[in-house]
Amino acid sequence: MKYAWTNDEMPSKEVAPGIVRRLIATENLMLVEVVFTDGPTPAPDPFHSHPHEQVSSLIEGEIYLFVGDVEKVHLKPGDAFAIPSGIPHTIQRLSPKVKLIDCFTPLREDFLEK
């Protein structure tokens, strides 16, 4: 089993224009780096939910976080958030570049290369 990856060894995928995702996964845990270079965005992304628990840390840039009916939260580098399974959520990018580190359990099979 491989235990470490250099920055340029981590597989990356452009999932949409201006959005690149890189990930590492074990059998039960997934860490995902998402870099957005499409900001600032004029409106939030569409809400989505998933059965996975998610914990995220904002590394670079600023965002608004929207979770269900709760008032939006302004987050800056060093801030973090947690989303329980099945809860609708989204973000709005407030800066030209945003970098998030997301952790998911169980694995996001939809993110894995087939």
DATA-V791393 format. One record per residue. N is the residue number from 1. OMEGA is omega in whole degrees, 0 to 359 (999 if undefined). Layout:
n=(N:N)
omega=(OMEGA:OMEGA)
This chain:
n=(1:2:3:4:5:6:7:8:9:10:11:12:13:14:15:16:17:18:19:20:21:22:23:24:25:26:27:28:29:30:31:32:33:34:35:36:37:38:39:40:41:42:43:44:45:46:47:48:49:50:51:52:53:54:55:56:57:58:59:60:61:62:63:64:65:66:67:68:69:70:71:72:73:74:75:76:77:78:79:80:81:82:83:84:85:86:87:88:89:90:91:92:93:94:95:96:97:98:99:100:101:102:103:104:105:106:107:108:109:110:111:112:113:114)
omega=(177:184:183:178:171:183:183:176:181:178:178:181:173:185:175:178:179:180:181:182:174:184:170:180:168:180:187:186:181:174:183:172:178:178:178:175:184:185:352:180:185:183:176:170:175:176:174:174:180:182:183:168:184:171:185:176:178:184:184:177:179:180:160:174:176:180:180:181:182:178:182:180:177:182:180:181:182:178:183:176:179:181:176:178:172:183:178:181:176:175:169:181:183:182:182:179:177:175:178:168:181:171:182:167:351:181:171:180:180:178:184:176:179:999)
